[in-house]
């Protein structure tokens, strides 16, 4: 196999809690996460060797780091060139870089027929970033630890998401640092959220969900976006990850599209309308 094209799916945090801090400085998480149809297109082309020059951000590129770890771990002789057509916004809390890394791992595993299990890919992925294991598993899941503990949940494919990415981004390390210096804040009830999801009870989801990192973001702007989404028909609204993107969940697609086209919504930032999907990475083409 010489070429493979994959879709790397964005993720949303339907709820996010921080439950502790490890001695090594990593935060312990408790999150309900969902893959959505918004995706980057990642193309892998077989090469004789691996060079950081073939990646957009050289050694810092998550795709390069994924490829290097793959070849180092498997001992396979070979290389790859990777190009990414970006759609997932950066510094949005939607795991764009992690999704791309997950796609590189899936693509290389298939291209070089190494037969690594999903768990083995996740063991490589968590060394790249905390969101990479979920991006490999995808669908609907409760994620804990530093991102490596994934409990798959019944696929939540109902509703339509309207996502707004404001003009500013949020640095994930800065958001966690700000959280560490803040007083206690409202916490989500993940069990109630999961039960409400099973009933497709958006009001119940809204009552149970929280993102504790939201208070570490630019509250006035995030709050204004959430209020606008609710005012235009969303049943619940939350910042995803460390931000800055905010989503609203609508029961009907036509209502989400109508809201997305409203001038008050469009002035708030980049607009994306998408649905939940059952996987984190999917193959679009291979040859």
N, C-alpha and C positions, 0 to 999 in steps of 0.2 A: 504494500500500500504506500503510495507516494504522496497523497494529498487527502486531507480530511478537513471538513468545515463543520464547526459546531456552534450551537446557540448557547450562550452562557447567560443564564437567567438572573435577573435582579431578585433581591429578597426584601420583604417588609417585616418589621417587627410589629406583630399585632399586640404585643405587650413586652415590656422589658423591665427586669428587676436586677439589682445588684445585691448579692447576699453576703459578701465578705471580701476579704483581701488576703491573698496568699503571701507568704514570707518573701517570695521573689518579686512581689509588686503586681502580679496579675490579679485582676478582679474576678471574682466568682459570680457567674451570671445565672439567671433563671428567665428564659425567654420563650415566647411562642412565636414561631417564625413561619413565613409563607413565601414560596417561590411565586413569581409573577411573570407574565408574558413579556414584559419589557426585557430586552436582551441585547448583549453585544454579539457580534459575529466574529468568531475566532477561526482563522485559517492556519493550519499546520502543513508545512511542506517538508518532506524528508530531506535531510542534508547529511553530508559526510561527517560533520563535526558541529559542535555547539559553540556559538560566539555571541557574546553580549551585544555586539554591534548589530546583530540582526533583530534586536528588540528595541521598541520605542524609547524606553527609559534605561537602557543598558543594564548594569548590574542591579539597579534598584527596581527593575521591572518585575512585577509579580509573576508574569509568564516565564521570564528567564529563570527566576529563582525556582519555580516549579519544575522547569525542564532540567535544571542542574541537579536538583534533588532527585528527580526521577532517574537520571542516568547514573548518579553516584550511588543510589540505593540499589538499583537493579544490576549494575555492572554491564549494562548493554552498551555495545560499541555503536556509536552513531550520533546523529545530531538532528536539529530541526530549525527551521525558520518559521517565525510566527508573525502574522499581521492581525490587527484587531480593528474592526470597524465599530467605533464606540457609539453607543446610544445611552447606556446607563450613565447618569451624571456623576461627576466626581465629588467627593466630600459631601455626600448626600445621605449617608447612612444606609445605602442600598447594596453594598458589597460588590461594587463594580470590579475592582481589582481582584478581589477574592474569587468572584465568578470566573474571571478570565483565567486565573491560576487553576481553578478546578477544571475548566475546559481543556487546558493544556495537559493536565494529568490524565484525564479521560482519553484524549486524543492520542497521546503517546502510548498509553497502555494498549490501545487498539492498533495503532500503527505498527508497533514493534511486537505485538502479540505476546506480551509478557504475562498476561493472565492474572494480574494483581486483583485481589478482591476489593470490594468497596471499602471494607475496614482497613485494608492495607493502604489504599489510596488516601484514606482519611488520616492515617498515621503520618504520611508524608505531608499532607495538606496542612495539618495543624502547626507544623513547623514554619509555614509561610505566613499564616494569619488565622485568627480565631474563627473567622467566618467561612474559611475554605471547607472544613468538613461538612457544614450544612449545605454549602453550594454543591458539593459532590452528591449528597443524599437527596436534597430538594424536597419538593412537596410541602407537606405540613408537618411540623415537628416542635416538640418542646426541647430546648437546648440548654444545657447546664454545664457546670465546670467552667473552663475558660473557652468553651465552644466545642470541646471534643466529645461531650456526652450528649447523644442524640436519641431521643425517644420519638419514633415515628407515630404520628397521630392520624386518625382517619382524614383522608384528603378533604380539604375545605375548598371547594371550587365555586361556591355560591357568591353572588354579588359581583360588582364591578368597582375597581379602585380608580379614583381620580387623584393623581399625585401632582403636587406642586413643589418644584425646587426653586426656592428664592435665589436672588442674585448672589448671595454669599454662601460660602461653604463653612463647615465646622471641622476643625481638627479633632480626630478621635482622642489622641493623648490629652489635648487641652480640655476636652469635655470631661474625661474621667478625672483629671486633676481638679477641675472645678467642682465636680461632684464630691470629691473627698473632703473638700473644705466647707461643704454646705451642711446645714442642720438637716434632721430627718425630714422626709417628705412622704406623701401618700404612696402606698404600695399596691401593686396589682394583686388580684386574687386569681391565680392562673387556673385553678380547678374550676371556679365558676365561669371563667372565660371559655375554657374548653367545653364545658357542658352547654354553654350558650351557643357556641359554634355548631355543636351537634344538632341543635334545634334551629339553626339559622335565625337566631334571635339577636338582631343587631343591637337593639336597645340593651339587652342583657350583656352583650359583649362590651358595649360602651361603659356600662356600670362597673364591669370587672377589670377593664384594662387600664394600665398606666405605663408610662415610660419615665423612669426616674431620672433619666439623663436630660429630659426636656427642660428642667429648671437650670441646667448648666448651659443651655443654649441662649440665644437672644430671645428672651421671653416675649417681648412686645411683638416682634415680627411673627414668631411661631404661633403665639396666641391669636393674632389677627388672622392668620391663614386658617387656623382651625375654626374660628368663629365664622369666617366666610364660607367654608365648606359646609358647615352645619346649616347656615342660613340658606344655602342653595340646595339643600336636600340630603346631604350625607347623614346616615344614621349614626355613624361614629367617626371620629377624626383623631389622629395621633401623629406625633413625630416618629419617624422610623430611625432606629439605631441611635447614633450620636448626632443625627441631623446632617444637613438642615432640611431634608425633604419631609413633607407632611402629606399624609394620605387621608382621603375620605372614602368610606365604604358605602356604596349605594346598592340598594336592593335591585334596581333595574338599570341596565346599560344605557337606555335612552335618557334616563335622568342624569346619569354621570356625563354623558356627551352634551346634554343641554347645559349643565353647569359649566363644563369645560369651555364652552363657547361664550359664556357671559363676560362682558367687558370687565366687571369687577374682579372676576377670577383671573382672567388673562393678564391683568396688570401685575399680578403677584409674583410671576416668575415663569419658568419653563413648565409646560403642562404635558402630562402623560395620562392616557386612559388605558388601563390594562385589566386583565383578569388573572385569577390564580391558575397555576399550572402544577401538574403532579411531579415534575422533575426539575432538577437544578441545571442539568446539562443535557442537551439532546443533539443528535447527529443529523446534520442537514444534507451532507454530501460526503462521499468517500470514493476514492479511485486508486 
